[in-house]
Amino acid sequence: MNSKHLFFIITSLAVVTLKTFPTAFIKLGGRDTWIAMILASPIILLYIWLLLKIHKKSGNYNLLDIYSKTLGKWVGAFFSCLFLLTILLTIFESAGAEAIVIHSGFQLLTPVWVFIAVTALSAVYIVKKGIASVTITTIIVIFFISISGIILGFLTHKYKEMKHIYPILEHGMTVGFFLSTMKILGALSCVIIFVPYLDSVRDKTKLIKHSTLALLFIIQMLIFSMLGVITTFGPERAEDLLFPKLIQTQIISAFGFLEAGELFVMLQVVAGWYIRYVVCLFALMELIRQSGMKIRFKEYYICALTIIFSYLFSKNLFDMFHILDYLLYVQLINFFVIPLIIYILYYFKEARASESLNSNKKKRLPAP
């Protein structure tokens, strides 16, 4: 794969949570949630830029190796396990969220576990075919999701009223606004799951450029999506809706015959969660490979765990929203805070080692 493919990998990781569950953020941020989204955006941009700069400067694209060299064998292994477990939780979230959306919105008579099993088993087939299969599937899915999002934006435009976002920051920077920003950062920080793919990129010269373009594409999409929900329903009603994007499409009426747009949302949500599951699963397999662990049939073990824990995650819709709140903070810590600290420590440690090596070389040079 090349660095251009990362555009689609990164997009698949960061979009779907904020598009499917905007209520989780609007409950805290209210009508100013879109401003919280804007504030979180440059932070995540700077974060990914910093990580890629450190990778490029050190020439080391192995996240687990960076953890180990920075913190030592045992402490590094502990935090590496936390990172792997958080990816595993994100996998469970992806399968469970996809299943509950289909079940609640379209197929009430079909049990949730059926959708989870179909997702888990089909993803194993794609992942076992290798990175080419994962990349091709991701490109196709993200392309159609983007097209459906553009069409949906045009169809719902006339139902949006800008009065719902006023007054802006009526109560200033509240605790709720701050927590909403933190949760948005937690959702966006899932982009770090693309790091295991860096080792497979042949030409790494334009990694930063293509990754930045992907993040800018995601950011503008999510800001307009959040604004769309708030301007359609208003913050008070939006925070009481389980799936605002689904309700938003049901008011569509165009050209005298086109009514409702559930198909567009179903494509965005179902395909979005599915491809995120596939991308996360392959990233987890890559990290296990890079760690040196040799586990036979590991894909099938993850598949079995997904069916069990994703079912528990999505068994009750309201419990799922509570678990999602905690998961966003877990992702914030293990995908943003801890990696940021470790990468900065690694950078200074490598810089100090490089300076020490250069000074030793100068001492060994014979005097003129």
Protein Blocks (a to p, Z undefined) as FASTA:
>chain_A
ZZklmmmmmmmmmmmmmmmmmmlmmmmnmmmlmmmmmmmmmmmmmmmmmmmmmmmmnopa
bfklmmmmmnojklmmmmmmmmmmmmmmmmmmmmmmmmmmmmmmmmmmbcfklmmmmmmm
mmmmmmmnojklmmmmmmmmmmmmmmmmmmmmmmmmmmpcfklmpcehklopafklmmmm
mmmmmmmmmmmmmmmmmmmpmblmlmmmmmmmmmmmmmmmmmmmmmmmmmmnopmlmmmp
fblmlmmmmmgceehlagcjklmmmmmmmmmmmmmmmmmmmmmmmmmmmnopacehklmm
mmmmmmmmmmmmmmpmklmmmmmmmmmmmmmmmmmmmmmmmmmmmmmmmmmmmmmmmmmm
mmmpccZZ
